Amino acid sequence: MDYGTFHGFYTLGLLFAMIGVFAWAYSKKRKPSFDEAANLVFADEDKAKGSIKE
């Protein structure tokens, strides 16, 4: 096996890995956990407003 063949197999492996990552990230069963993680930024906002004394 020469370098060109190895490089081709390596590229195909990376392509399949990226397709797997995209399939995992955009699957419907992952959406609720990603939505929860996206809203974690705002979870402390209510607590911070209550602790500020004006």
All heavy atoms as atom14 arrays in JSON, in Angstrom:
{
  "sequence": "MDYGTFHGFYTLGLLFAMIGVFAWAYSKKRKPSFDEAANLVFADEDKAKGSIKE",
  "atom14_mask": [
    [1, 1, 1, 1, 1, 1, 1, 1, 0, 0, 0, 0, 0, 0],
    [1, 1, 1, 1, 1, 1, 1, 1, 0, 0, 0, 0, 0, 0],
    [1, 1, 1, 1, 1, 1, 1, 1, 1, 1, 1, 1, 0, 0],
    [1, 1, 1, 1, 0, 0, 0, 0, 0, 0, 0, 0, 0, 0],
    [1, 1, 1, 1, 1, 1, 1, 0, 0, 0, 0, 0, 0, 0],
    [1, 1, 1, 1, 1, 1, 1, 1, 1, 1, 1, 0, 0, 0],
    [1, 1, 1, 1, 1, 1, 1, 1, 1, 1, 0, 0, 0, 0],
    [1, 1, 1, 1, 0, 0, 0, 0, 0, 0, 0, 0, 0, 0],
    [1, 1, 1, 1, 1, 1, 1, 1, 1, 1, 1, 0, 0, 0],
    [1, 1, 1, 1, 1, 1, 1, 1, 1, 1, 1, 1, 0, 0],
    [1, 1, 1, 1, 1, 1, 1, 0, 0, 0, 0, 0, 0, 0],
    [1, 1, 1, 1, 1, 1, 1, 1, 0, 0, 0, 0, 0, 0],
    [1, 1, 1, 1, 0, 0, 0, 0, 0, 0, 0, 0, 0, 0],
    [1, 1, 1, 1, 1, 1, 1, 1, 0, 0, 0, 0, 0, 0],
    [1, 1, 1, 1, 1, 1, 1, 1, 0, 0, 0, 0, 0, 0],
    [1, 1, 1, 1, 1, 1, 1, 1, 1, 1, 1, 0, 0, 0],
    [1, 1, 1, 1, 1, 0, 0, 0, 0, 0, 0, 0, 0, 0],
    [1, 1, 1, 1, 1, 1, 1, 1, 0, 0, 0, 0, 0, 0],
    [1, 1, 1, 1, 1, 1, 1, 1, 0, 0, 0, 0, 0, 0],
    [1, 1, 1, 1, 0, 0, 0, 0, 0, 0, 0, 0, 0, 0],
    [1, 1, 1, 1, 1, 1, 1, 0, 0, 0, 0, 0, 0, 0],
    [1, 1, 1, 1, 1, 1, 1, 1, 1, 1, 1, 0, 0, 0],
    [1, 1, 1, 1, 1, 0, 0, 0, 0, 0, 0, 0, 0, 0],
    [1, 1, 1, 1, 1, 1, 1, 1, 1, 1, 1, 1, 1, 1],
    [1, 1, 1, 1, 1, 0, 0, 0, 0, 0, 0, 0, 0, 0],
    [1, 1, 1, 1, 1, 1, 1, 1, 1, 1, 1, 1, 0, 0],
    [1, 1, 1, 1, 1, 1, 0, 0, 0, 0, 0, 0, 0, 0],
    [1, 1, 1, 1, 1, 1, 1, 1, 1, 0, 0, 0, 0, 0],
    [1, 1, 1, 1, 1, 1, 1, 1, 1, 0, 0, 0, 0, 0],
    [1, 1, 1, 1, 1, 1, 1, 1, 1, 1, 1, 0, 0, 0],
    [1, 1, 1, 1, 1, 1, 1, 1, 1, 0, 0, 0, 0, 0],
    [1, 1, 1, 1, 1, 1, 1, 0, 0, 0, 0, 0, 0, 0],
    [1, 1, 1, 1, 1, 1, 0, 0, 0, 0, 0, 0, 0, 0],
    [1, 1, 1, 1, 1, 1, 1, 1, 1, 1, 1, 0, 0, 0],
    [1, 1, 1, 1, 1, 1, 1, 1, 0, 0, 0, 0, 0, 0],
    [1, 1, 1, 1, 1, 1, 1, 1, 1, 0, 0, 0, 0, 0],
    [1, 1, 1, 1, 1, 0, 0, 0, 0, 0, 0, 0, 0, 0],
    [1, 1, 1, 1, 1, 0, 0, 0, 0, 0, 0, 0, 0, 0],
    [1, 1, 1, 1, 1, 1, 1, 1, 0, 0, 0, 0, 0, 0],
    [1, 1, 1, 1, 1, 1, 1, 1, 0, 0, 0, 0, 0, 0],
    [1, 1, 1, 1, 1, 1, 1, 0, 0, 0, 0, 0, 0, 0],
    [1, 1, 1, 1, 1, 1, 1, 1, 1, 1, 1, 0, 0, 0],
    [1, 1, 1, 1, 1, 0, 0, 0, 0, 0, 0, 0, 0, 0],
    [1, 1, 1, 1, 1, 1, 1, 1, 0, 0, 0, 0, 0, 0],
    [1, 1, 1, 1, 1, 1, 1, 1, 1, 0, 0, 0, 0, 0],
    [1, 1, 1, 1, 1, 1, 1, 1, 0, 0, 0, 0, 0, 0],
    [1, 1, 1, 1, 1, 1, 1, 1, 1, 0, 0, 0, 0, 0],
    [1, 1, 1, 1, 1, 0, 0, 0, 0, 0, 0, 0, 0, 0],
    [1, 1, 1, 1, 1, 1, 1, 1, 1, 0, 0, 0, 0, 0],
    [1, 1, 1, 1, 0, 0, 0, 0, 0, 0, 0, 0, 0, 0],
    [1, 1, 1, 1, 1, 1, 0, 0, 0, 0, 0, 0, 0, 0],
    [1, 1, 1, 1, 1, 1, 1, 1, 0, 0, 0, 0, 0, 0],
    [1, 1, 1, 1, 1, 1, 1, 1, 1, 0, 0, 0, 0, 0],
    [1, 1, 1, 1, 1, 1, 1, 1, 1, 0, 0, 0, 0, 0]
  ],
  "atom14_positions": [
    [[0.85, -1.16, 0.0], [0.0, 0.0, 0.0], [0.91, 1.24, 0.0], [1.73, 1.42, 0.88], [-0.89, -0.03, 1.26], [-1.84, 1.12, 1.29], [-2.92, 1.31, 2.75], [-3.51, -0.28, 3.15], [0.0, 0.0, 0.0], [0.0, 0.0, 0.0], [0.0, 0.0, 0.0], [0.0, 0.0, 0.0], [0.0, 0.0, 0.0], [0.0, 0.0, 0.0]],
    [[0.7, 2.07, -0.96], [1.52, 3.28, -1.02], [0.83, 4.44, -0.29], [-0.28, 4.31, 0.23], [1.82, 3.65, -2.47], [0.58, 3.99, -3.29], [-0.53, 3.63, -2.84], [0.72, 4.59, -4.37], [0.0, 0.0, 0.0], [0.0, 0.0, 0.0], [0.0, 0.0, 0.0], [0.0, 0.0, 0.0], [0.0, 0.0, 0.0], [0.0, 0.0, 0.0]],
    [[1.5, 5.56, -0.26], [1.03, 6.7, 0.5], [-0.3, 7.23, -0.05], [-1.17, 7.63, 0.71], [2.09, 7.81, 0.47], [1.7, 9.03, 1.24], [1.69, 9.03, 2.63], [1.31, 10.2, 0.59], [1.32, 10.15, 3.34], [0.94, 11.32, 1.3], [0.94, 11.3, 2.67], [0.57, 12.4, 3.38], [0.0, 0.0, 0.0], [0.0, 0.0, 0.0]],
    [[-0.48, 7.23, -1.36], [-1.71, 7.73, -1.97], [-2.93, 6.91, -1.57], [-4.0, 7.45, -1.3], [0.0, 0.0, 0.0], [0.0, 0.0, 0.0], [0.0, 0.0, 0.0], [0.0, 0.0, 0.0], [0.0, 0.0, 0.0], [0.0, 0.0, 0.0], [0.0, 0.0, 0.0], [0.0, 0.0, 0.0], [0.0, 0.0, 0.0], [0.0, 0.0, 0.0]],
    [[-2.78, 5.6, -1.53], [-3.88, 4.73, -1.14], [-4.24, 4.95, 0.33], [-5.42, 5.03, 0.69], [-3.51, 3.26, -1.37], [-3.12, 3.1, -2.73], [-4.66, 2.34, -1.07], [0.0, 0.0, 0.0], [0.0, 0.0, 0.0], [0.0, 0.0, 0.0], [0.0, 0.0, 0.0], [0.0, 0.0, 0.0], [0.0, 0.0, 0.0], [0.0, 0.0, 0.0]],
    [[-3.22, 5.03, 1.18], [-3.44, 5.28, 2.6], [-4.16, 6.62, 2.79], [-5.09, 6.73, 3.59], [-2.12, 5.28, 3.36], [-2.26, 5.67, 4.8], [-2.85, 4.81, 5.71], [-1.84, 6.92, 5.23], [-3.0, 5.18, 7.04], [-1.99, 7.3, 6.55], [-2.57, 6.42, 7.45], [0.0, 0.0, 0.0], [0.0, 0.0, 0.0], [0.0, 0.0, 0.0]],
    [[-3.73, 7.63, 2.07], [-4.33, 8.95, 2.17], [-5.8, 8.9, 1.73], [-6.66, 9.56, 2.33], [-3.54, 9.95, 1.32], [-3.93, 11.37, 1.54], [-3.74, 12.02, 2.72], [-4.52, 12.27, 0.71], [-4.17, 13.27, 2.61], [-4.67, 13.43, 1.39], [0.0, 0.0, 0.0], [0.0, 0.0, 0.0], [0.0, 0.0, 0.0], [0.0, 0.0, 0.0]],
    [[-6.11, 8.14, 0.71], [-7.5, 8.0, 0.26], [-8.37, 7.33, 1.31], [-9.5, 7.77, 1.57], [0.0, 0.0, 0.0], [0.0, 0.0, 0.0], [0.0, 0.0, 0.0], [0.0, 0.0, 0.0], [0.0, 0.0, 0.0], [0.0, 0.0, 0.0], [0.0, 0.0, 0.0], [0.0, 0.0, 0.0], [0.0, 0.0, 0.0], [0.0, 0.0, 0.0]],
    [[-7.88, 6.26, 1.94], [-8.64, 5.59, 2.99], [-8.82, 6.5, 4.21], [-9.88, 6.51, 4.84], [-7.96, 4.28, 3.42], [-8.11, 3.18, 2.42], [-7.04, 2.36, 2.14], [-9.31, 2.95, 1.78], [-7.17, 1.33, 1.23], [-9.45, 1.92, 0.87], [-8.37, 1.11, 0.59], [0.0, 0.0, 0.0], [0.0, 0.0, 0.0], [0.0, 0.0, 0.0]],
    [[-7.8, 7.25, 4.52], [-7.88, 8.19, 5.64], [-8.94, 9.25, 5.37], [-9.74, 9.59, 6.24], [-6.5, 8.83, 5.86], [-6.44, 9.8, 6.99], [-6.46, 9.36, 8.32], [-6.36, 11.17, 6.76], [-6.39, 10.27, 9.37], [-6.3, 12.07, 7.8], [-6.31, 11.62, 9.1], [-6.24, 12.51, 10.14], [0.0, 0.0, 0.0], [0.0, 0.0, 0.0]],
    [[-8.98, 9.76, 4.15], [-9.97, 10.77, 3.78], [-11.38, 10.19, 3.84], [-12.31, 10.84, 4.33], [-9.68, 11.31, 2.37], [-8.35, 11.85, 2.36], [-10.66, 12.39, 1.97], [0.0, 0.0, 0.0], [0.0, 0.0, 0.0], [0.0, 0.0, 0.0], [0.0, 0.0, 0.0], [0.0, 0.0, 0.0], [0.0, 0.0, 0.0], [0.0, 0.0, 0.0]],
    [[-11.57, 8.99, 3.35], [-12.88, 8.35, 3.43], [-13.31, 8.12, 4.88], [-14.48, 8.3, 5.23], [-12.88, 7.02, 2.69], [-13.03, 7.1, 1.17], [-12.89, 5.72, 0.56], [-14.36, 7.71, 0.8], [0.0, 0.0, 0.0], [0.0, 0.0, 0.0], [0.0, 0.0, 0.0], [0.0, 0.0, 0.0], [0.0, 0.0, 0.0], [0.0, 0.0, 0.0]],
    [[-12.38, 7.74, 5.73], [-12.69, 7.55, 7.14], [-13.14, 8.85, 7.79], [-14.1, 8.86, 8.57], [0.0, 0.0, 0.0], [0.0, 0.0, 0.0], [0.0, 0.0, 0.0], [0.0, 0.0, 0.0], [0.0, 0.0, 0.0], [0.0, 0.0, 0.0], [0.0, 0.0, 0.0], [0.0, 0.0, 0.0], [0.0, 0.0, 0.0], [0.0, 0.0, 0.0]],
    [[-12.46, 9.93, 7.48], [-12.85, 11.24, 8.02], [-14.21, 11.67, 7.49], [-15.01, 12.27, 8.22], [-11.8, 12.29, 7.7], [-10.5, 12.16, 8.46], [-9.51, 13.23, 7.99], [-10.72, 12.29, 9.95], [0.0, 0.0, 0.0], [0.0, 0.0, 0.0], [0.0, 0.0, 0.0], [0.0, 0.0, 0.0], [0.0, 0.0, 0.0], [0.0, 0.0, 0.0]],
    [[-14.49, 11.37, 6.22], [-15.78, 11.7, 5.64], [-16.9, 10.96, 6.37], [-17.92, 11.56, 6.74], [-15.8, 11.36, 4.15], [-17.14, 11.55, 3.44], [-17.5, 13.03, 3.37], [-17.09, 10.95, 2.06], [0.0, 0.0, 0.0], [0.0, 0.0, 0.0], [0.0, 0.0, 0.0], [0.0, 0.0, 0.0], [0.0, 0.0, 0.0], [0.0, 0.0, 0.0]],
    [[-16.71, 9.67, 6.61], [-17.73, 8.89, 7.33], [-17.87, 9.35, 8.77], [-18.98, 9.37, 9.32], [-17.41, 7.39, 7.28], [-17.62, 6.78, 5.92], [-16.67, 5.92, 5.4], [-18.74, 7.07, 5.17], [-16.85, 5.35, 4.15], [-18.94, 6.51, 3.93], [-17.99, 5.64, 3.42], [0.0, 0.0, 0.0], [0.0, 0.0, 0.0], [0.0, 0.0, 0.0]],
    [[-16.78, 9.77, 9.38], [-16.85, 10.3, 10.75], [-17.67, 11.59, 10.79], [-18.49, 11.78, 11.7], [-15.45, 10.53, 11.3], [0.0, 0.0, 0.0], [0.0, 0.0, 0.0], [0.0, 0.0, 0.0], [0.0, 0.0, 0.0], [0.0, 0.0, 0.0], [0.0, 0.0, 0.0], [0.0, 0.0, 0.0], [0.0, 0.0, 0.0], [0.0, 0.0, 0.0]],
    [[-17.47, 12.47, 9.84], [-18.22, 13.72, 9.78], [-19.7, 13.46, 9.52], [-20.57, 14.11, 10.12], [-17.66, 14.66, 8.71], [-16.36, 15.32, 9.12], [-16.49, 16.3, 10.61], [-17.65, 17.53, 10.12], [0.0, 0.0, 0.0], [0.0, 0.0, 0.0], [0.0, 0.0, 0.0], [0.0, 0.0, 0.0], [0.0, 0.0, 0.0], [0.0, 0.0, 0.0]],
    [[-20.0, 12.52, 8.65], [-21.4, 12.17, 8.4], [-22.03, 11.63, 9.68], [-23.18, 11.94, 10.01], [-21.51, 11.16, 7.24], [-21.16, 11.85, 5.92], [-22.91, 10.55, 7.16], [-21.02, 10.91, 4.75], [0.0, 0.0, 0.0], [0.0, 0.0, 0.0], [0.0, 0.0, 0.0], [0.0, 0.0, 0.0], [0.0, 0.0, 0.0], [0.0, 0.0, 0.0]],
    [[-21.29, 10.83, 10.44], [-21.78, 10.31, 11.71], [-22.04, 11.41, 12.72], [-23.05, 11.4, 13.43], [0.0, 0.0, 0.0], [0.0, 0.0, 0.0], [0.0, 0.0, 0.0], [0.0, 0.0, 0.0], [0.0, 0.0, 0.0], [0.0, 0.0, 0.0], [0.0, 0.0, 0.0], [0.0, 0.0, 0.0], [0.0, 0.0, 0.0], [0.0, 0.0, 0.0]],
    [[-21.14, 12.38, 12.79], [-21.33, 13.51, 13.72], [-22.55, 14.32, 13.32], [-23.36, 14.71, 14.18], [-20.06, 14.4, 13.76], [-20.33, 15.72, 14.46], [-18.93, 13.66, 14.43], [0.0, 0.0, 0.0], [0.0, 0.0, 0.0], [0.0, 0.0, 0.0], [0.0, 0.0, 0.0], [0.0, 0.0, 0.0], [0.0, 0.0, 0.0], [0.0, 0.0, 0.0]],
    [[-22.72, 14.58, 12.03], [-23.9, 15.33, 11.59], [-25.18, 14.56, 11.87], [-26.17, 15.14, 12.3], [-23.82, 15.65, 10.1], [-22.84, 16.74, 9.76], [-22.1, 16.68, 8.6], [-22.67, 17.83, 10.58], [-21.2, 17.67, 8.28], [-21.77, 18.83, 10.27], [-21.04, 18.76, 9.12], [0.0, 0.0, 0.0], [0.0, 0.0, 0.0], [0.0, 0.0, 0.0]],
    [[-25.18, 13.26, 11.64], [-26.37, 12.44, 11.91], [-26.7, 12.46, 13.41], [-27.87, 12.55, 13.79], [-26.14, 11.01, 11.42], [0.0, 0.0, 0.0], [0.0, 0.0, 0.0], [0.0, 0.0, 0.0], [0.0, 0.0, 0.0], [0.0, 0.0, 0.0], [0.0, 0.0, 0.0], [0.0, 0.0, 0.0], [0.0, 0.0, 0.0], [0.0, 0.0, 0.0]],
    [[-25.68, 12.4, 14.26], [-25.89, 12.44, 15.7], [-26.43, 13.81, 16.14], [-27.37, 13.9, 16.93], [-24.58, 12.13, 16.42], [-24.65, 12.31, 17.89], [-25.22, 11.46, 18.8], [-24.15, 13.41, 18.64], [-25.09, 11.98, 20.06], [-24.44, 13.17, 19.99], [-23.47, 14.58, 18.29], [-24.07, 14.06, 20.99], [-23.11, 15.46, 19.29], [-23.41, 15.19, 20.62]],
    [[-25.82, 14.87, 15.63], [-26.19, 16.22, 16.06], [-27.59, 16.62, 15.61], [-28.29, 17.34, 16.32], [-25.17, 17.22, 15.55], [0.0, 0.0, 0.0], [0.0, 0.0, 0.0], [0.0, 0.0, 0.0], [0.0, 0.0, 0.0], [0.0, 0.0, 0.0], [0.0, 0.0, 0.0], [0.0, 0.0, 0.0], [0.0, 0.0, 0.0], [0.0, 0.0, 0.0]],
    [[-28.01, 16.17, 14.44], [-29.3, 16.57, 13.91], [-30.38, 15.51, 14.08], [-31.46, 15.65, 13.52], [-29.17, 16.95, 12.43], [-28.43, 18.25, 12.24], [-27.12, 18.26, 11.8], [-29.03, 19.46, 12.54], [-26.42, 19.44, 11.64], [-28.35, 20.65, 12.39], [-27.05, 20.63, 11.93], [-26.38, 21.81, 11.78], [0.0, 0.0, 0.0], [0.0, 0.0, 0.0]],
    [[-30.14, 14.49, 14.89], [-31.16, 13.48, 15.1], [-32.26, 14.04, 16.01], [-32.03, 14.89, 16.86], [-30.57, 12.22, 15.72], [-30.14, 12.47, 17.03], [0.0, 0.0, 0.0], [0.0, 0.0, 0.0], [0.0, 0.0, 0.0], [0.0, 0.0, 0.0], [0.0, 0.0, 0.0], [0.0, 0.0, 0.0], [0.0, 0.0, 0.0], [0.0, 0.0, 0.0]],
    [[-33.46, 13.58, 15.81], [-34.61, 14.1, 16.55], [-34.57, 13.75, 18.03], [-35.07, 14.49, 18.86], [-35.9, 13.57, 15.93], [-36.09, 14.06, 14.51], [-37.53, 14.33, 14.24], [-37.74, 14.7, 12.81], [-37.67, 16.11, 12.59], [0.0, 0.0, 0.0], [0.0, 0.0, 0.0], [0.0, 0.0, 0.0], [0.0, 0.0, 0.0], [0.0, 0.0, 0.0]],
    [[-33.97, 12.63, 18.39], [-33.95, 12.25, 19.81], [-32.93, 13.06, 20.61], [-32.98, 13.07, 21.83], [-33.71, 10.75, 19.98], [-32.35, 10.27, 19.59], [-32.25, 8.77, 19.81], [-30.87, 8.28, 19.5], [-30.75, 6.86, 19.75], [0.0, 0.0, 0.0], [0.0, 0.0, 0.0], [0.0, 0.0, 0.0], [0.0, 0.0, 0.0], [0.0, 0.0, 0.0]],
    [[-32.01, 13.77, 19.98], [-31.04, 14.62, 20.69], [-31.56, 16.04, 20.89], [-31.02, 16.79, 21.68], [-29.72, 14.68, 19.91], [-29.03, 13.36, 19.71], [-28.51, 12.79, 20.99], [-27.64, 13.73, 21.65], [-27.26, 13.62, 22.91], [-27.64, 12.61, 23.63], [-26.48, 14.51, 23.46], [0.0, 0.0, 0.0], [0.0, 0.0, 0.0], [0.0, 0.0, 0.0]],
    [[-32.6, 16.44, 20.17], [-33.09, 17.81, 20.22], [-33.47, 18.28, 21.63], [-33.07, 19.38, 22.02], [-34.26, 17.99, 19.26], [-34.74, 19.44, 19.19], [-35.69, 19.64, 18.06], [-36.29, 21.01, 17.98], [-35.61, 22.1, 18.53], [0.0, 0.0, 0.0], [0.0, 0.0, 0.0], [0.0, 0.0, 0.0], [0.0, 0.0, 0.0], [0.0, 0.0, 0.0]],
    [[-34.2, 17.49, 22.43], [-34.54, 17.99, 23.78], [-33.32, 18.29, 24.64], [-33.29, 19.3, 25.35], [-35.37, 16.86, 24.38], [-35.92, 16.11, 23.21], [-34.88, 16.22, 22.14], [0.0, 0.0, 0.0], [0.0, 0.0, 0.0], [0.0, 0.0, 0.0], [0.0, 0.0, 0.0], [0.0, 0.0, 0.0], [0.0, 0.0, 0.0], [0.0, 0.0, 0.0]],
    [[-32.31, 17.46, 24.59], [-31.13, 17.72, 25.42], [-30.34, 18.92, 24.91], [-29.78, 19.68, 25.7], [-30.24, 16.49, 25.52], [-29.76, 16.13, 24.26], [0.0, 0.0, 0.0], [0.0, 0.0, 0.0], [0.0, 0.0, 0.0], [0.0, 0.0, 0.0], [0.0, 0.0, 0.0], [0.0, 0.0, 0.0], [0.0, 0.0, 0.0], [0.0, 0.0, 0.0]],
    [[-30.3, 19.11, 23.59], [-29.61, 20.29, 23.05], [-30.38, 21.57, 23.37], [-29.78, 22.6, 23.66], [-29.41, 20.16, 21.54], [-28.34, 19.2, 21.14], [-28.44, 18.46, 19.99], [-27.2, 19.02, 21.91], [-27.45, 17.58, 19.6], [-26.21, 18.14, 21.55], [-26.34, 17.42, 20.38], [0.0, 0.0, 0.0], [0.0, 0.0, 0.0], [0.0, 0.0, 0.0]],
    [[-31.71, 21.51, 23.34], [-32.51, 22.69, 23.7], [-32.31, 23.05, 25.17], [-32.2, 24.22, 25.52], [-33.99, 22.44, 23.43], [-34.32, 22.44, 21.95], [-33.52, 22.97, 21.16], [-35.39, 21.91, 21.58], [0.0, 0.0, 0.0], [0.0, 0.0, 0.0], [0.0, 0.0, 0.0], [0.0, 0.0, 0.0], [0.0, 0.0, 0.0], [0.0, 0.0, 0.0]],
    [[-32.24, 22.03, 26.02], [-31.99, 22.28, 27.44], [-30.61, 22.9, 27.66], [-30.46, 23.85, 28.43], [-32.1, 20.98, 28.22], [-31.89, 21.14, 29.7], [-31.93, 19.81, 30.44], [-32.32, 18.79, 29.84], [-31.55, 19.81, 31.62], [0.0, 0.0, 0.0], [0.0, 0.0, 0.0], [0.0, 0.0, 0.0], [0.0, 0.0, 0.0], [0.0, 0.0, 0.0]],
    [[-29.61, 22.39, 26.96], [-28.26, 22.94, 27.09], [-28.19, 24.37, 26.57], [-27.48, 25.21, 27.12], [-27.27, 22.06, 26.35], [0.0, 0.0, 0.0], [0.0, 0.0, 0.0], [0.0, 0.0, 0.0], [0.0, 0.0, 0.0], [0.0, 0.0, 0.0], [0.0, 0.0, 0.0], [0.0, 0.0, 0.0], [0.0, 0.0, 0.0], [0.0, 0.0, 0.0]],
    [[-28.95, 24.67, 25.52], [-28.94, 26.02, 24.96], [-29.57, 27.02, 25.93], [-29.19, 28.19, 25.96], [-29.69, 26.04, 23.63], [0.0, 0.0, 0.0], [0.0, 0.0, 0.0], [0.0, 0.0, 0.0], [0.0, 0.0, 0.0], [0.0, 0.0, 0.0], [0.0, 0.0, 0.0], [0.0, 0.0, 0.0], [0.0, 0.0, 0.0], [0.0, 0.0, 0.0]],
    [[-30.53, 26.58, 26.73], [-31.21, 27.48, 27.65], [-30.55, 27.57, 29.02], [-31.01, 28.32, 29.87], [-32.67, 27.05, 27.8], [-33.46, 27.33, 26.55], [-33.23, 28.32, 25.87], [-34.4, 26.45, 26.23], [0.0, 0.0, 0.0], [0.0, 0.0, 0.0], [0.0, 0.0, 0.0], [0.0, 0.0, 0.0], [0.0, 0.0, 0.0], [0.0, 0.0, 0.0]],
    [[-29.47, 26.84, 29.25], [-28.78, 26.92, 30.53], [-28.2, 28.31, 30.79], [-28.05, 28.71, 31.94], [-27.66, 25.89, 30.59], [-28.1, 24.46, 30.86], [-26.9, 23.52, 30.8], [-28.76, 24.35, 32.21], [0.0, 0.0, 0.0], [0.0, 0.0, 0.0], [0.0, 0.0, 0.0], [0.0, 0.0, 0.0], [0.0, 0.0, 0.0], [0.0, 0.0, 0.0]],
    [[-27.91, 29.04, 29.75], [-27.37, 30.39, 29.9], [-28.38, 31.28, 30.63], [-28.01, 32.13, 31.44], [-27.03, 30.98, 28.52], [-26.58, 32.41, 28.63], [-26.0, 30.14, 27.83], [0.0, 0.0, 0.0], [0.0, 0.0, 0.0], [0.0, 0.0, 0.0], [0.0, 0.0, 0.0], [0.0, 0.0, 0.0], [0.0, 0.0, 0.0], [0.0, 0.0, 0.0]],
    [[-29.64, 31.07, 30.35], [-30.68, 31.92, 30.92], [-31.19, 31.42, 32.27], [-32.0, 32.09, 32.9], [-31.85, 32.02, 29.94], [-31.43, 32.5, 28.58], [-31.49, 31.65, 27.49], [-30.95, 33.78, 28.4], [-31.1, 32.09, 26.24], [-30.55, 34.22, 27.16], [-30.63, 33.38, 26.08], [0.0, 0.0, 0.0], [0.0, 0.0, 0.0], [0.0, 0.0, 0.0]],
    [[-30.75, 30.27, 32.73], [-31.25, 29.69, 33.97], [-30.84, 30.53, 35.18], [-31.61, 30.68, 36.12], [-30.74, 28.27, 34.14], [0.0, 0.0, 0.0], [0.0, 0.0, 0.0], [0.0, 0.0, 0.0], [0.0, 0.0, 0.0], [0.0, 0.0, 0.0], [0.0, 0.0, 0.0], [0.0, 0.0, 0.0], [0.0, 0.0, 0.0], [0.0, 0.0, 0.0]],
    [[-29.66, 31.1, 35.18], [-29.18, 31.9, 36.3], [-29.67, 33.34, 36.24], [-29.5, 34.09, 37.19], [-27.66, 31.89, 36.36], [-27.12, 30.53, 36.74], [-27.85, 29.76, 37.37], [-25.96, 30.26, 36.4], [0.0, 0.0, 0.0], [0.0, 0.0, 0.0], [0.0, 0.0, 0.0], [0.0, 0.0, 0.0], [0.0, 0.0, 0.0], [0.0, 0.0, 0.0]],
    [[-30.28, 33.73, 35.15], [-30.71, 35.1, 34.98], [-31.78, 35.5, 36.01], [-31.74, 36.57, 36.58], [-31.26, 35.3, 33.56], [-31.45, 36.74, 33.17], [-31.78, 36.85, 31.71], [-30.87, 36.69, 30.88], [-32.96, 37.08, 31.41], [0.0, 0.0, 0.0], [0.0, 0.0, 0.0], [0.0, 0.0, 0.0], [0.0, 0.0, 0.0], [0.0, 0.0, 0.0]],
    [[-32.74, 34.61, 36.27], [-33.78, 34.9, 37.25], [-33.18, 34.99, 38.66], [-33.59, 35.85, 39.45], [-34.86, 33.81, 37.21], [-35.63, 33.82, 35.9], [-35.68, 34.89, 35.26], [-36.14, 32.76, 35.52], [0.0, 0.0, 0.0], [0.0, 0.0, 0.0], [0.0, 0.0, 0.0], [0.0, 0.0, 0.0], [0.0, 0.0, 0.0], [0.0, 0.0, 0.0]],
    [[-32.24, 34.15, 38.99], [-31.61, 34.19, 40.3], [-30.81, 35.46, 40.48], [-30.79, 36.06, 41.55], [-30.7, 32.98, 40.49], [-31.44, 31.67, 40.54], [-30.47, 30.52, 40.65], [-31.17, 29.21, 40.54], [-30.24, 28.07, 40.54], [0.0, 0.0, 0.0], [0.0, 0.0, 0.0], [0.0, 0.0, 0.0], [0.0, 0.0, 0.0], [0.0, 0.0, 0.0]],
    [[-30.13, 35.9, 39.42], [-29.31, 37.11, 39.5], [-30.19, 38.35, 39.67], [-29.85, 39.27, 40.41], [-28.45, 37.26, 38.26], [0.0, 0.0, 0.0], [0.0, 0.0, 0.0], [0.0, 0.0, 0.0], [0.0, 0.0, 0.0], [0.0, 0.0, 0.0], [0.0, 0.0, 0.0], [0.0, 0.0, 0.0], [0.0, 0.0, 0.0], [0.0, 0.0, 0.0]],
    [[-31.34, 38.4, 39.03], [-32.22, 39.54, 39.18], [-32.79, 39.64, 40.58], [-33.0, 40.7, 41.11], [-33.37, 39.45, 38.15], [-32.96, 39.78, 36.76], [-34.16, 39.72, 35.82], [-33.75, 40.02, 34.41], [-34.87, 39.9, 33.48], [0.0, 0.0, 0.0], [0.0, 0.0, 0.0], [0.0, 0.0, 0.0], [0.0, 0.0, 0.0], [0.0, 0.0, 0.0]],
    [[-33.04, 38.49, 41.19], [-33.59, 38.48, 42.54], [-32.56, 38.88, 43.59], [-32.91, 39.38, 44.66], [0.0, 0.0, 0.0], [0.0, 0.0, 0.0], [0.0, 0.0, 0.0], [0.0, 0.0, 0.0], [0.0, 0.0, 0.0], [0.0, 0.0, 0.0], [0.0, 0.0, 0.0], [0.0, 0.0, 0.0], [0.0, 0.0, 0.0], [0.0, 0.0, 0.0]],
    [[-31.3, 38.69, 43.32], [-30.27, 38.98, 44.33], [-29.79, 40.43, 44.27], [-29.16, 40.88, 45.2], [-29.08, 38.04, 44.14], [-28.45, 38.3, 42.91], [0.0, 0.0, 0.0], [0.0, 0.0, 0.0], [0.0, 0.0, 0.0], [0.0, 0.0, 0.0], [0.0, 0.0, 0.0], [0.0, 0.0, 0.0], [0.0, 0.0, 0.0], [0.0, 0.0, 0.0]],
    [[-30.12, 41.15, 43.21], [-29.7, 42.56, 43.1], [-30.7, 43.42, 43.87], [-31.9, 43.39, 43.64], [-29.64, 43.0, 41.63], [-28.58, 42.2, 40.88], [-29.35, 44.49, 41.54], [-28.54, 42.5, 39.4], [0.0, 0.0, 0.0], [0.0, 0.0, 0.0], [0.0, 0.0, 0.0], [0.0, 0.0, 0.0], [0.0, 0.0, 0.0], [0.0, 0.0, 0.0]],
    [[-30.18, 44.18, 44.81], [-31.04, 45.06, 45.6], [-30.95, 46.47, 45.06], [-29.88, 47.04, 44.93], [-30.61, 45.03, 47.07], [-30.76, 43.67, 47.68], [-30.32, 43.67, 49.11], [-30.45, 42.26, 49.65], [-29.95, 42.16, 51.01], [0.0, 0.0, 0.0], [0.0, 0.0, 0.0], [0.0, 0.0, 0.0], [0.0, 0.0, 0.0], [0.0, 0.0, 0.0]],
    [[-32.11, 46.98, 44.74], [-32.13, 48.35, 44.16], [-32.56, 49.36, 45.18], [-33.28, 49.18, 46.06], [-33.07, 48.38, 42.96], [-32.57, 47.5, 41.84], [-33.51, 47.51, 40.66], [-34.45, 48.33, 40.62], [-33.32, 46.72, 39.78], [0.0, 0.0, 0.0], [0.0, 0.0, 0.0], [0.0, 0.0, 0.0], [0.0, 0.0, 0.0], [0.0, 0.0, 0.0]]
  ]
}
